[in-house]
Amino acid sequence: MIRRHPLAEQAAEELLRRIGSGEWALGGKLPGETTLAAELGVGRSTIREAVRELAGRRVLESRQGAGVFVIAHQAAEDWDKVLRRADITDVLEGRLAIETEAARLAASRRTPADLKNFRYTLSDRKRASEKSPDDWYVEADLAFHRAIVTAAHNAVLTELFDTFVPRIRRAMIDMLKLDEQHRHRHDQAAHEAIADAIRARDPDLAATRSREHLSAVRSSLI
């Protein structure tokens, strides 16, 4: 029984699950709208919308006068998502180059003012990760990462990062759209670990933790 909304989306996912499990063979015909509507506990119009969605994802094919047939057991990946993921990966690779070295330098050069900035930005990020809209969360996350770059006290790295910020912001918004569970909102511990290494004046550990964090984000998109 489908209970959550939007119904058509949920119905499409349930049909896709059943198709993937082999309930209907490749080339096989789906039961009629009335039967599926009764099985899923939704209206016939919802089934029609779900079928249209799966047809668009090249799983089902509606044949005039014949019915609806299975043409694939898995949905083809949305091309927009493919391109978005590629763009995010490029941005993360750029961030790896800038922020890993910035963390290394920050561990040697950070000042009491930098440490205070870490505390403020980490606190803001934690609050924003819990319930704020995506754009607020992104700004809070960016503020912390900029605090690391600033603590490196290297004008070129800071300028590079600031020039890069619009791309980072756009990539992060796209990443959150791809990550429906918002897992990356809840990686506060990884951010605190980077700050701790910089606070401890351990350049290698700071660089490693920065690299590990950004690499983990990149790996989650592959």
Steps between C-alpha positions, in 0.01 A plus 500: 500500500633844404446757772761773453483796266537584220300190412604475135869510592453236768295285264774525235765393751288204611446391141872539434578286804266226381640517147856480634409196711399316183126493570446590135739364239677716245248546221219397732174686531394676818157438650234757415457834676209377710697202632811705578297776663338246732832335584673829581198662664496804270277636225526408135619853416793450738591177321488680166739767631732234642504315167576825316791566734645151449448530126705820513770310687492234227377217722148468360348548157132569433376343177177631360228242538737238639591616851813586695814290460830468689795605283768518773541373854685812614438867438743681274678766702370852455749675268463828689608319816795349318618845389433652841701225670789555259504872572495439875792259466704761309431757771595257778829421325573872486417533867733212582788688342425827681369390838739214573801732472311776683436265794867403505614863512229597748632245749831686504371856477164517679451779752270529806262700280493213247415251775216721616375516141503119486285480812245748365477350152484142628220595737310677221547202269368258763186708553445542127543127433208415725208689349598795284412529130766370262631845408554594867678173567724548195601849615580370850710216358683735266576737789680223686704391199592862427613533862750220436630664183526837676696338784765395247588870467581463134348774285509293180317202655239732649445674167477166319242375747293820488502494119390137514216558751215550245584163340529334841164644609325378185662155527395465864138586421503242222662244730222543755241448226669171407538397864138464612602383847721810545782281633754778440316730736582262782878462459569754774753268664720507189506880508580509871783251442661734246475791744646286781804409288560865415454596865758233595748647250529170311540591129506144366193395698311816401575441132406132528169572671412768245586265214307211656190713552485635145596163350218332693252752361631439149485121542138517614405647162667235286 
